[in-house]
Amino acid sequence: MKKTVFIKNAAILTATSLLLRFAGIIFKVWLSGAIGSEGIGLYQLVFSVYVLASTFATSGISTAVTRLCAEEIAKETPKNCKRILNRAVWLCLTVAVFSAALIIFGADFIGTNILGDTRAVPSLKILPLSLPFMAFSSCLRGYFIARRKVLSNSVGQIFEQAVRILFVVLFIKMFIKKGLAACCFGIILGDGVAEAFGFLLLYLSYIVDKRNLKSTKTNTTTGIFRKILHITVPITSGRYLNSLLRTGENVLVPKNLAKYHLSGATALSQFGMIKGMALPLLFFPSAILNSVSTLLIPEISEAVTHKNRHTIKSASEKIIKLTLLCGILCGVLFFFGGEKIGVLIYHDSDVGFLLKALSPIVPLMYLDSICDGILKGLDQQSFTFKTAISDSASRIVLVLLLLPKMGINGFILIMYFSNLLTCLLNVGRLIKTSGAKIKIFSDLLLPFLSAVTVSMVSNTILKLINLQNDLVYIIFLTSVSGILYVGVLFYLEIIPKRTVKTLVK
């Protein structure tokens, strides 16, 4: 029964993630057409502050609620989940209000002196309105993941995204003639409205679900605040400082690109292409991996509670292998088809160049993200905090050193260094903590050679038939390469048949 629930939840989360990412990319295409790459760059500057504020208000809370509620469920005292959620909400509200006050009263200073663009000030002044709703939703999502009831989260996220797109499109049409500052204001306002509606739906789902919380034991959990803070503080501190450093990086990137003989508008456009266009596409295929990673947190928390080392080791090995197999194929496909994808989706060959240039680090990005999530389930949030800070600090130094001399190529080089560093650190820690093993030949080398071979075969066939339609080209390249890749993996027994049956044990 537990396996069936896991598979069903993974399918729901994967489908939701793919739908949301697809809708997000289509929306970004429309948005880039409406406000241009310079407008996307301006939005990314404001969005970096948005991420910083939301990190301060919500980071770590969702993970803490998931882990603590999962532990109570494992102890057969799920009624205590109400008390955990209540404490988490109050903690979130306190931090969210504090964060909102900082942004509201500091908007002029942040926009003028930190972001270096006064057009961002109006957006910053309304940005904090969404923080309390975002904080509450974060707690509720953690609760539903622990309860293995991800449908509520999925419906809430889809509804929230639909509201976001609807209102942003409406506001953009209202403000488009007033300039980029007004358009950015409209996007942030739409985000706030969406957060409020998303929270309302999640809260209604919680009211219905909490009636089913019945404990078979009467044990009452004590020290809830202390337990929440033990998990939340390292994660929040790490993400907060990391977001602060990334915000600094986002401010410095266009400024230092401008030193590379570029105008301010061109530098902001290149920044928008990297962060707002290329990276969302590169992360699009990782939906299934992120879904499995999210669902593993309560499973691993239960295994830790019961001191089941075998389950921890087995789960870690399987998710690492699955991530490598998927990430390697995606990276190779972006290498062969990246230029056409950029032109097809954004009608911009520069985006295609970035996709191809960054394709080799796709497996690293996926693996780093997955390992980071699993480590938090293993109570290793202090380590991920140190890793994130080291990475962000080194990126800022490299931005100052490389971008004025190398331009956009310097930023690509920084991405390579950053992802390699964090991936090696997090994977190494996970191996040490869980006892998992990576087989270099069967988990890395053979899948890479297989992915390159099948993609080259597919690409050669496409060139021979001289296919001109970019959409058909991408569909053919992806589907044929994927089918051949899976076939080769089965033939070489990189994926034994028994693995398919036991993948989610």
Stockholm file with secondary structure:
# STOCKHOLM 1.0

chainA/1-505         MKKTVFIKNAAILTATSLLLRFAGIIFKVWLSGAIGSEGIGLYQLVFSVYVLASTFATSGISTAVTRLCAEEIAKETPKNCKRILNRAVWLCLTVAVFSAALIIFGADFIGTNILGDTRAVPSLKILPLSLPFMAFSSCLRGYFIARRKVLSNSVGQIFEQAVRILFVVLFIKMFIKKGLAACCFGIILGDGVAEAFGFLLLYLSYIVDKRNLKSTKTNTTTGIFRKILHITVPITSGRYLNSLLRTGENVLVPKNLAKYHLSGATALSQFGMIKGMALPLLFFPSAILNSVSTLLIPEISEAVTHKNRHTIKSASEKIIKLTLLCGILCGVLFFFGGEKIGVLIYHDSDVGFLLKALSPIVPLMYLDSICDGILKGLDQQSFTFKTAISDSASRIVLVLLLLPKMGINGFILIMYFSNLLTCLLNVGRLIKTSGAKIKIFSDLLLPFLSAVTVSMVSNTILKLINLQNDLVYIIFLTSVSGILYVGVLFYLEIIPKRTVKTLVK
#=GR chainA/1-505 SS CHHHHHHHHHHHHHHHHHHHHHHHHHHHHHHHHHHHHHHHHHHHHHHHHHHHHHHHHHTTHHHHHHHHHHHHHHTTCTTHHHHHHHHHHHHHHHHHHHHHHHHHHHHHHIIIIISCCGGGHHHHHHGGGGHHHHHHHHHHHHHHHHTTCHHHHHHHHHHHHHHHHHHHHHHHHHHGGGCHHHHHHHHHHHHHHHHHHHHHHHHHHHHHHGGGCCCSSCCCCCCHHHHHHHHHHHHHHHHHHHHHHHHHHHHHHHHHHHTTTCCHHHHHHHHHIIIIIIHHHHHGGGHHHHHHHHHHHHHHHHHHHTTCHHHHHHHHHHHHHHHHHHHHHHHHHHHHHHHHHHHHHHSCHHHHHHHHHHGGGHHHHHHHHHHHHHHHHTTCHHHHHHHHHHHHHHHHHHHHHHHHHHTHHHHHHHHHHHHHHHHHHHHHHHHHHHCCCCCIIIIIIHHHHHHHHHHHHHHHHHHHTTCCCHHHHHHHHHHHHHHHHHHHHHHTTSSCHHHHHHTTC
#=GC SS_cons         CHHHHHHHHHHHHHHHHHHHHHHHHHHHHHHHHHHHHHHHHHHHHHHHHHHHHHHHHHTTHHHHHHHHHHHHHHTTCTTHHHHHHHHHHHHHHHHHHHHHHHHHHHHHHIIIIISCCGGGHHHHHHGGGGHHHHHHHHHHHHHHHHTTCHHHHHHHHHHHHHHHHHHHHHHHHHHGGGCHHHHHHHHHHHHHHHHHHHHHHHHHHHHHHGGGCCCSSCCCCCCHHHHHHHHHHHHHHHHHHHHHHHHHHHHHHHHHHHTTTCCHHHHHHHHHIIIIIIHHHHHGGGHHHHHHHHHHHHHHHHHHHTTCHHHHHHHHHHHHHHHHHHHHHHHHHHHHHHHHHHHHHHSCHHHHHHHHHHGGGHHHHHHHHHHHHHHHHTTCHHHHHHHHHHHHHHHHHHHHHHHHHHTHHHHHHHHHHHHHHHHHHHHHHHHHHHCCCCCIIIIIIHHHHHHHHHHHHHHHHHHHTTCCCHHHHHHHHHHHHHHHHHHHHHHTTSSCHHHHHHTTC
//
